[in-house]
Amino acid sequence: MTLDRRSFLKLVGAGVGAAGLPLIGRAAEMMPKSGKRVVVVGGGYGGTIAAKYIRMMDSSIEVVLIERGDHFVSCPFSNLYIGGILKDLSSLTITYDKLASNHGVKVVQAEVTGINAAAHTVMTSKGDIKYDRLVVSPGIDFRTEEYAGYNASTAELMPHSWKAGPQTLLLRKQLEQMKNGGNVVMSIPLGPFRCPPGPYERTSMIAMYLQKHKPKSKIIVLDANPDIVSKGKLFKQGWAKYYKDVIDYRPAKKVTAVDNNKMSVLVEGIEEIHGDVINLIPSQRAADLAVKSGLVGEDKKWCPINMGTFESTIHKDIHVIGDSSIAGAMPKSGYSANSEAKVCATNVVALMNNRDIVELSGINTCYSFITEKEAVSVAAVYKLDNGKIVGVKGAGGVSPDLSTTEAIYAHSWVKNILTEMST
Ligand SMILES: Cc1cc2nc3c(=O)[nH]c(=O)nc-3n(C[C@H](O)[C@H](O)[C@H](O)COP(=O)(O)OP(=O)(O)OC[C@H]3O[C@@H](n4cnc5c(N)ncnc54)[C@H](O)[C@@H]3O)c2cc1C
């Protein structure tokens, strides 16, 4: 079923959500006068912001946001749930109704199954939708084929919890059910991966949980990288101060195989390590949709883009933002995705109105909790230099020490950014 503009609008107007495209939100019926449509795929950190800002900057453009879920759970702060600080994920969960009612974004809950770049069409589980420009922010998927023995059951036994939701709940449940004296094993892949400091924050949160609830237990961290990837000095400082006997950090230990039955992992195919709970974070790449739509480069991992407009260098009129894209020095973070989305939205509107594009100015801050009340941060500003996104020298840096103030900033940051994404 291909829905051209007229059929799509007829479908919306007829209100036949159950038969075709279930549209969330009342403003879905508003029609564009301009005849221009942007489709945004992915209602997470990048996609919500791109959709909202395009509408804010040019309300004559129809924006259709397609997301597989009817809600989104934030990865930022999900480590606090795993560590037992948050009692549930409700404060990290957003819905899309206000993007529709406040901004006229047409929200479609569907799985995007493919993109036909030549025909400017997105294929979904509910029908095909045409676009003038497409913004893709589908996040990441895993290169599980790199682990011998990894199969469909592995993530249920050894959760990655690297996409927030059921996987996050599972890891915490496993920690709660583990015997006092049991070992937790965490495997960190080689970069680049989503949220460079994320695994080390999780290590801290699990160590904090063990210390409080399973004092005879330990966490063994098998890091494929030669050292802590982000804020290393601060994490080491915090671990030495609080978790000396709880964290066994082992750098340059690449997990290459798993054994579901024995609940063990193999380092470089030789050293077998058993875990009562195993948090296997597999190596990563752009989301499946980006791979199957031919948006990834020769490495088959990440999507090359024009770093000024985020337009794919492979397919015209398709912009890729967030974790899936190669955004130069900007890390794969929610803050980066938010910042990229705003530049991308501005330039999509400029391109659709034949106006000059703006020069990129990017920003990122990542907070990491080390204890319930103390956090650390890294911040940076980015600019375009000869077509590449680079860090601005002298701007940003890491926080000097563990601090309760950083923790307060972090709580404020997550509340603000999730509110921005959902209102
Ligand atoms: C444990 C952890 C902690 C983190 N902490 C921080 C932090 O403190 N600060 C920070 O800035 N970042 C943090 N991050 C990183 C942050 O979560 C990601 O960088 C961010 O979510 C990337 O945004 P995105 O839009 O690329 O992808 P996402 O936010 O994952 O959004 C992708 C969306 O696309 C949808 N989607 C994908 N494919 C399809 C399809 N085919 N059809 C329909 N919908 C689809 C998905 O359902 C999803 O909703 C953390 C990550 C983890 C794992």
The ligand as a Gaussian input file, in Angstrom:
#p B3LYP/6-31G(d) Opt

LIG

0 1
 C       22.998000       3.598000      30.043000
 C       23.020000       4.827000      29.196000
 C       23.165000       6.071000      29.776000
 C       23.200000       7.218000      28.989000
 N       23.356000       8.424000      29.603000
 C       23.416000       9.552000      28.862000
 C       23.567000      10.812000      29.504000
 O       23.661000      10.920000      30.732000
 N       23.592000      11.915000      28.714000
 C       23.477000      11.847000      27.367000
 O       23.511000      12.895000      26.715000
 N       23.344000      10.651000      26.728000
 C       23.313000       9.507000      27.435000
 N       23.119000       8.293000      26.801000
 C       23.104000       8.228000      25.322000
 C       21.720000       8.514000      24.707000
 O       20.753000       7.634000      25.212000
 C       21.770000       8.335000      23.186000
 O       22.932000       8.928000      22.673000
 C       20.532000       8.975000      22.530000
 O       19.389000       8.265000      22.936000
 C       20.661000       8.990000      21.014000
 O       19.515000       9.549000      20.424000
 P       18.945000       8.972000      19.042000
 O       17.829000       9.855000      18.650000
 O       20.066000       8.726000      18.110000
 O       18.384000       7.517000      19.429000
 P       17.239000       7.131000      20.469000
 O       17.105000       8.172000      21.505000
 O       17.525000       5.737000      20.893000
 O       15.917000       7.135000      19.592000
 C       15.738000       6.227000      18.541000
 C       14.254000       5.970000      18.367000
 O       14.039000       5.427000      17.068000
 C       13.053000       4.410000      17.155000
 N       13.252000       3.511000      16.006000
 C       14.400000       2.887000      15.639000
 N       14.204000       2.176000      14.523000
 C       12.919000       2.363000      14.175000
 C       12.106000       1.857000      13.100000
 N       12.617000       1.039000      12.166000
 N       10.814000       2.222000      13.044000
 C       10.291000       3.054000      14.006000
 N       10.983000       3.556000      15.024000
 C       12.280000       3.203000      15.113000
 C       13.345000       3.747000      18.495000
 O       12.196000       3.043000      18.965000
 C       13.714000       4.942000      19.362000
 O       12.589000       5.468000      20.044000
 C       23.062000       7.121000      27.576000
 C       22.921000       5.866000      26.984000
 C       22.902000       4.723000      27.780000
 C       22.719000       3.388000      27.131000

